[in-house]
C-alpha cells in the first residue's frame, strides 16, 4: 500500500524545518483550554502510578524468574480524620497490594472479570486492566481515570527467535541485514523489579507527603543490595513538591555491556482503548484525546545527567495511529501504522539524514505493527510553538517549565499517506517524556525529574479518552 508496508520505520530527523504549509494551521480564534487529564498538573493528592516493561517488540516473551508479570501499580489514598483536633492521624490506604503485583501468567485474578491467560503476553495486558480497575478514580466528571504510566523497554533483539512479528506479520525466521544488540539466548528478558510502596514522610514543618518508587535491573544475576556496580539499572520515585502541589517524578536509567539499549518514559495514555505503540486495550490518564492542531502540553523538566551522546532524550514524544489511506486504525496490525513525533533535546544528537527526504532505517520488528517516526531537533522554526530554539535549551543545568503548542507543530510535520487519500485526523493517544539510550558503547546514565505535567484541549472537545480501534481479544466487550 505504501512505504510503510515494506519498511516499518521511517526516521525523519530535522536540524532545519521540513514542514507542510504552516499557514494552513494558524488559528485566528481565541479558545479556552481545559485539562484533558484526570490529574491536571500532577496535583491530585492520590498516588496513581503504574509500571509496565516490554521487550523489543512491545511484548513480554518470558517473565523474569521469581517476579510477577511485568505490570505493576502503586495506587494509594490519603485517609485523614474529618474533624481537626482529634488524635487520629492520616494513614495511607493501598488499593493494590503485594499479592496483586506478584500475579504471574496463569494465576487466577481475585476478580472474576479477568482471564488468567497462560501466555505471558496476554496475561500482562489483562493484569494491567485488573490493576487499573483497582486504581480507577471517579471524580466530579463522568469519565474515570486510572494512573500515570512508567514504561520500560529492553532494546536487545535476538534474531534467532521469532518472538517479534515483522510489520505485524508472524514469520518463521528473521531475515535482516541490521545488527541488533544481543549477548545470546535470553537477551530479550524482562527485568527484576522492586517496589518501595508509597508511605508518608514529614518535612521540617511536619507537613506530610507520600513518597514511593520502583527500581531494578535487567541483569538477572545482579545483587543490588551490594550496589549497582556494572549492572544495568532503572529507578523512578515520586514525592510531592509542597510548594507547588505537583508530584515530582525522579527517574534514572543506566545501561550496561549486556543491555546497551534501554528506554524509560513517563507516559500519559488514553484511559481506554489502545495507546501509542500498542494494539490492545490499555488504561491511563488522558480522559480527552488531543487532536492536531489544537492542543498544548505543559511540563517542568530538569535533566540532571544526559545519558551520553546516544541518549535520544525526548522533551516530548507523542504517539497515535492511522492507516496510510488516512483512515483511523481499526486493530488490523497488517494495515495499521503507529505514528510518533519526537523532540530530541540532547545537544550531542546530530542530523543523521538529508533534510529533503525521509530516511528508511528498516526496523520492522520493534512494534506490533508498522510504525513511522518523525524526530526533530531544536531550531528557531519550532520555537514559535514554545519548543527549544537552539542546542542546550532545556538540557543539563538549564531546567525549564515548558508550554508547548504541540497541536500546531504536529500538524506541520510530514506524515506519509498514500497519494490521493484524504488527510488523516491526527489523534494522539499517548504523550511521553523520557529517554532512549541507543546502543551505548559503555555504561551510560541519564537522570531527570518531571513535574507539573498537563495536556490542554479546547473547551467543549468531544473526543473522549477512548482509542476505539481495537479488535484484539483484550478489547472484546470493553470498548
Buried (B, 14 or more C-beta within 10 A) or exposed (E): BBBBBEBBBBBBBBBEBBBEEBEEBEEEEEEEBBBBBBBBBBBBBBBBBBBBBBBBBBBBBBBBEEBBBBBBBBBBBBEEEEEEEEEEEEEBEBBBEEEBBBBBBEBEBEEEEBBBBEEBBBBBBBBBBBBBBBBBBEEEEEBBBBBBBBBBBBBBBBBEBEBBBBBBEEEEEBEEEEEBBBEEEEBBBBBBBEBEBBEBEEEEEEEBBBBBBBBBBBBBEBEBEEEBEEBBBBBBBBBBBEEBBBBBBBBBBBBBBBBBBBBBBBBBBBBBBBBBBBBBBBBBBBBBBBBBBBBBBBBBBBBBBBBBBBBBBBBBBBBBBBBBBBBBBEBEBEBBBBBBBBBBBBBBBEEEBEEEEBEBBBBBBBBBBBBBBBBBBBBEBBEEBBBBBEBBBBBBEEBBEBBBBBBBBBBBBBBBBBEEBEEBEBBBBBBBBBBBBBBBEEBBBBBBBBBBBBBBBBEEBEBBBBBBBBBBEBBEEEB
